[in-house]
Amino acid sequence: MENGHSAVRQLRYLPAVGSAYGVEVLDFAGLRAMDPYRRRVRPQRPDFHVFALVGSGTGAHEADFRAYPLAEGSVVWIRPGMVHRWSDVDACEGPLILFRPGFLPGFTSAEVTAPVCWELDGPRLPLALLAAEHLGREHGAAARTPRLASPALLSHLLAALILRTLPDAPASPRPTPSEDRHTEVFRAYRAAVEEHFAHWHQVSDYARALGYDVRTLTRATRAATGTGAKTFLDQRVLLEARRLLAHTGLPVGTCARRLGFRDLANFTTFFRRQTGTPPTIWRTTYAATGVHPT
């Protein structure tokens, strides 16, 4: 991992020796040992996935302005680009897996629907820990004996671990062709939003680029997330605005320009409409309390 120098530590995936397969298996004890100055409690933004399972102990975690208590059976999944911090993991034990984007092809839908933190019930926790142990053993063998290394096997074992831990989805009939189409359209829209949200603020921009009409994007987004395409886009812009206001010392006008707003007035109108609070007051309140006003 490599650190940046802004208020938020920018972490890049730089695997340790023997971990050059797109995945690295650690644990909370290892995290504490390699972080004696407790930088983990400050905001950080990885460009890779962080998947953790609390096998014992209690603690706390924060991701994108929401606090999560940790206890035995807690699962944490930080996606690339999220701003998070390990508020308190001094007493937590369990596996901690880092992996590159794309290391698990086909998991896009899980990334959309799975929360940041959730709890496993009693019967599933031992099975999840066994899956993590199997992954760790194969990873260790690959590091010690490269001829035994199999990135495909590591990918499958990681997929098995995540599938073992994902929250139960309500039972539903087999997806219809129309539902499969909605999923495909939403994945394309979500990827485009992630790439262009700082410049394109209208759903029509994405419709033109992707070759769909606005109604198609709206229906697909509503089917996937329960909100319309415009709301989904606005929430992504708002999240980045909060990150900039909370975790950098940039002037509000500079934050506005980084997010593609022509002037401060337009940004203030957008931010107030979304939160009920002007950005300057939101920043002041967050700095004073550490809690973002809604």
C-alpha positions as CSV (number, residue, x, y, z in Angstrom):
1,M,0.0,0.0,0.0
2,E,1.2,3.5,-0.8
3,N,0.1,6.7,0.9
4,G,-0.7,10.1,-0.6
5,H,-0.2,13.4,1.2
6,S,-3.6,14.9,1.3
7,A,-6.0,15.0,4.3
8,V,-7.3,11.6,3.1
9,R,-4.6,9.0,2.7
10,Q,-4.8,7.7,-0.9
11,L,-3.9,4.0,-0.8
12,R,-2.8,2.2,-3.9
13,Y,-2.6,-1.5,-4.3
14,L,1.0,-2.4,-4.0
15,P,1.1,-6.1,-3.0
16,A,3.7,-7.5,-0.6
17,V,6.3,-9.9,-1.9
18,G,4.6,-13.2,-2.8
19,S,1.2,-11.5,-3.2
20,A,1.4,-10.5,-6.9
21,Y,-1.8,-12.3,-7.8
22,G,-4.4,-9.5,-7.3
23,V,-5.2,-10.6,-3.7
24,E,-3.4,-10.3,-0.3
25,V,-4.5,-12.1,2.8
26,L,-3.8,-10.4,6.2
27,D,-5.6,-10.2,9.5
28,F,-6.4,-7.5,12.0
29,A,-3.3,-8.4,14.1
30,G,-1.1,-7.9,11.0
31,L,-2.8,-4.6,10.3
32,R,-2.0,-3.4,13.8
33,A,1.6,-4.7,13.6
34,M,2.4,-2.8,10.4
35,D,0.7,0.4,11.6
36,P,2.4,1.3,14.9
37,Y,1.5,5.0,14.5
38,R,-2.2,4.2,14.2
39,R,-2.7,5.9,10.8
40,R,-5.6,3.4,10.4
41,V,-7.8,5.7,12.6
42,R,-7.5,8.5,10.1
43,P,-9.5,8.8,6.8
44,Q,-8.1,6.7,4.0
45,R,-9.2,6.0,0.4
46,P,-8.1,2.8,-1.2
47,D,-8.2,2.0,-4.9
48,F,-8.8,-1.6,-4.1
49,H,-11.3,-3.7,-2.2
50,V,-11.0,-4.4,1.5
51,F,-13.0,-7.4,2.9
52,A,-12.8,-8.1,6.6
53,L,-14.5,-10.6,8.9
54,V,-14.5,-10.1,12.7
55,G,-14.0,-13.5,14.3
56,S,-13.8,-12.2,17.8
57,G,-13.7,-8.9,19.7
58,T,-15.4,-5.6,19.4
59,G,-14.6,-2.3,17.7
60,A,-15.8,0.4,15.4
61,H,-15.5,1.4,11.8
62,E,-16.6,4.4,9.7
63,A,-17.2,4.6,5.9
64,D,-18.5,7.6,4.0
65,F,-19.8,9.4,7.0
66,R,-21.5,6.4,8.6
67,A,-20.3,4.7,11.8
68,Y,-20.6,1.0,12.2
69,P,-20.1,-0.9,15.5
70,L,-18.1,-4.1,15.1
71,A,-18.5,-7.4,17.0
72,E,-18.1,-11.1,16.5
73,G,-19.6,-11.9,13.1
74,S,-19.3,-8.5,11.6
75,V,-18.4,-8.3,7.9
76,V,-16.9,-5.2,6.3
77,W,-16.6,-4.6,2.6
78,I,-14.9,-1.4,1.5
79,R,-15.1,-0.8,-2.2
80,P,-12.5,1.2,-4.2
81,G,-12.9,4.9,-3.8
82,M,-14.7,4.8,-0.4
83,V,-13.3,7.1,2.3
84,H,-13.1,5.0,5.5
85,R,-11.2,4.6,8.7
86,W,-10.7,1.9,11.3
87,S,-12.0,3.9,14.2
88,D,-11.1,1.2,16.8
89,V,-10.0,-2.3,15.9
90,D,-7.5,-2.8,18.8
91,A,-9.5,-5.8,20.1
92,C,-10.7,-7.2,16.8
93,E,-9.4,-10.5,15.4
94,G,-10.1,-12.1,12.1
95,P,-9.1,-12.2,8.4
96,L,-8.5,-9.1,6.3
97,I,-8.4,-9.5,2.5
98,L,-7.3,-6.9,0.0
99,F,-8.0,-7.4,-3.7
100,R,-7.8,-5.5,-6.9
101,P,-10.9,-4.3,-8.9
102,G,-11.7,-7.0,-11.5
103,F,-10.2,-9.8,-9.5
104,L,-13.7,-11.2,-9.0
105,P,-15.3,-10.9,-12.4
106,G,-19.1,-11.2,-12.4
107,F,-19.5,-9.8,-8.8
108,T,-20.9,-6.4,-10.0
109,S,-24.4,-7.1,-8.7
110,A,-23.1,-8.1,-5.3
111,E,-21.1,-4.9,-5.1
112,V,-24.2,-2.9,-5.8
113,T,-26.5,-4.6,-3.4
114,A,-24.3,-5.6,-0.5
115,P,-24.0,-3.1,2.3
116,V,-20.7,-1.8,3.8
117,C,-21.1,-3.7,7.0
118,W,-23.5,-6.5,8.1
119,E,-23.7,-9.3,10.6
120,L,-23.4,-13.1,10.2
121,D,-25.6,-15.3,12.4
122,G,-24.0,-18.0,14.6
123,P,-24.1,-21.0,12.2
124,R,-22.6,-19.1,9.3
125,L,-19.6,-17.5,11.1
126,P,-17.6,-20.7,11.6
127,L,-18.2,-21.6,7.9
128,A,-17.0,-18.2,6.8
129,L,-13.9,-18.4,9.0
130,L,-13.1,-21.8,7.4
131,A,-13.5,-20.3,3.9
132,A,-11.1,-17.5,4.9
133,E,-8.6,-20.0,6.4
134,H,-8.7,-22.0,3.1
135,L,-8.0,-18.9,1.1
136,G,-5.2,-17.9,3.5
137,R,-3.6,-21.3,3.3
138,E,-3.6,-21.3,-0.5
139,H,-2.3,-17.7,-0.6
140,G,0.5,-18.7,1.8
141,A,1.4,-21.7,-0.3
142,A,1.5,-19.6,-3.5
143,A,3.8,-17.1,-1.8
144,R,6.2,-19.8,-0.5
145,T,6.1,-22.0,-3.6
146,P,5.3,-20.0,-6.8
147,R,4.9,-23.2,-8.9
148,L,1.8,-24.0,-6.8
149,A,0.3,-20.5,-7.4
150,S,-3.1,-20.4,-9.2
151,P,-4.7,-16.9,-9.5
152,A,-7.9,-18.7,-10.7
153,L,-8.0,-20.8,-7.6
154,L,-7.4,-17.8,-5.3
155,S,-10.2,-16.0,-7.2
156,H,-12.6,-18.9,-6.7
157,L,-11.8,-19.2,-3.0
158,L,-12.3,-15.5,-2.5
159,A,-15.7,-15.7,-4.3
160,A,-16.6,-18.7,-2.1
161,L,-15.8,-16.6,1.0
162,I,-17.9,-13.7,-0.1
163,L,-20.8,-15.8,-1.2
164,R,-20.7,-17.5,2.2
165,T,-21.0,-14.2,4.0
166,L,-23.3,-12.2,1.8
167,P,-26.6,-11.2,3.4
168,D,-29.5,-13.4,2.5
169,A,-31.6,-12.0,-0.4
170,P,-35.3,-12.5,-0.4
171,A,-36.4,-15.5,-2.3
172,S,-37.5,-14.5,-5.8
173,P,-38.4,-16.2,-9.1
174,R,-35.8,-16.6,-11.8
175,P,-35.1,-13.3,-13.4
176,T,-37.0,-12.6,-16.6
177,P,-35.2,-11.5,-19.8
178,S,-36.5,-8.0,-19.0
179,E,-35.0,-8.0,-15.5
180,D,-31.7,-9.3,-16.9
181,R,-31.8,-6.4,-19.4
182,H,-32.4,-3.9,-16.6
183,T,-29.3,-5.3,-14.8
184,E,-27.1,-5.0,-17.9
185,V,-28.3,-1.4,-18.5
186,F,-27.8,-0.3,-14.9
187,R,-24.3,-1.8,-14.8
188,A,-23.4,0.3,-17.9
189,Y,-25.0,3.4,-16.4
190,R,-23.3,2.9,-13.0
191,A,-19.9,2.5,-14.6
192,A,-20.4,5.7,-16.7
193,V,-21.6,7.7,-13.7
194,E,-18.5,6.6,-11.8
195,E,-16.3,7.8,-14.7
196,H,-18.1,11.1,-15.6
197,F,-20.1,12.3,-12.6
198,A,-17.7,15.2,-12.1
199,H,-18.5,16.6,-15.5
200,W,-21.9,15.2,-16.6
201,H,-24.8,16.1,-14.3
202,Q,-27.7,15.3,-16.6
203,V,-29.0,11.8,-17.3
204,S,-29.4,12.8,-20.9
205,D,-25.6,13.0,-21.2
206,Y,-25.3,9.3,-20.2
207,A,-28.2,8.3,-22.4
208,R,-26.5,9.8,-25.4
209,A,-23.1,8.2,-24.5
210,L,-24.6,4.7,-23.8
211,G,-27.1,4.7,-26.7
212,Y,-30.2,4.4,-24.5
213,D,-33.0,6.9,-23.8
214,V,-33.5,8.5,-20.5
215,R,-36.6,6.4,-19.6
216,T,-34.6,3.2,-20.2
217,L,-31.9,4.3,-17.8
218,T,-34.5,5.4,-15.2
219,R,-36.4,2.1,-15.3
220,A,-33.1,0.1,-15.1
221,T,-31.8,2.2,-12.2
222,R,-35.1,2.0,-10.3
223,A,-35.2,-1.8,-10.7
224,A,-31.6,-2.1,-9.4
225,T,-31.6,0.5,-6.6
226,G,-35.1,1.7,-5.9
227,T,-34.4,5.2,-7.1
228,G,-34.5,6.9,-10.4
229,A,-31.4,7.6,-12.6
230,K,-31.3,11.3,-11.7
231,T,-31.5,10.6,-8.0
232,F,-28.7,8.0,-8.3
233,L,-26.5,10.5,-10.2
234,D,-27.2,13.4,-7.8
235,Q,-26.4,11.1,-4.8
236,R,-23.0,10.2,-6.3
237,V,-22.2,13.9,-6.9
238,L,-23.3,14.7,-3.3
239,L,-21.2,11.9,-1.8
240,E,-18.1,13.3,-3.6
241,A,-19.0,16.8,-2.5
242,R,-19.2,15.7,1.2
243,R,-15.9,13.9,0.8
244,L,-14.2,17.0,-0.5
245,L,-15.7,19.3,2.1
246,A,-15.0,17.0,5.0
247,H,-11.6,15.6,4.1
248,T,-9.8,18.4,2.3
249,G,-9.0,22.0,3.0
250,L,-10.0,23.1,-0.5
251,P,-12.1,26.3,-0.7
252,V,-15.8,25.6,-1.4
253,G,-15.4,27.3,-4.8
254,T,-12.6,24.9,-5.7
255,C,-14.7,21.9,-4.6
256,A,-17.5,23.2,-6.8
257,R,-15.2,23.4,-9.9
258,R,-13.8,20.0,-9.2
259,L,-17.4,18.6,-9.4
260,G,-18.2,20.4,-12.6
261,F,-20.3,23.3,-11.4
262,R,-19.9,26.5,-13.3
263,D,-19.9,28.7,-10.2
264,L,-20.3,28.6,-6.4
265,A,-23.9,29.7,-6.5
266,N,-25.0,26.7,-8.6
267,F,-23.1,24.3,-6.3
268,T,-24.6,25.9,-3.2
269,T,-28.1,25.5,-4.7
270,F,-27.5,21.9,-5.5
271,F,-26.0,21.1,-2.1
272,R,-28.7,22.9,-0.2
273,R,-31.4,21.2,-2.2
274,Q,-29.9,17.8,-1.4
275,T,-29.1,18.3,2.3
276,G,-31.1,21.3,3.4
277,T,-27.8,22.9,4.5
278,P,-25.4,25.2,2.6
279,P,-21.9,23.6,2.0
280,T,-20.1,26.1,4.2
281,I,-22.3,25.4,7.2
282,W,-22.2,21.6,6.5
283,R,-18.4,21.8,6.5
284,T,-18.3,23.8,9.7
285,T,-20.7,21.5,11.5
286,Y,-18.8,18.4,10.4
287,A,-15.5,19.8,11.5
288,A,-16.9,20.7,14.9
289,T,-18.8,17.4,15.6
290,G,-17.4,14.7,13.3
291,V,-21.0,13.9,12.3
292,H,-22.4,15.0,9.0
293,P,-25.7,16.9,9.2
294,T,-28.5,15.5,7.1
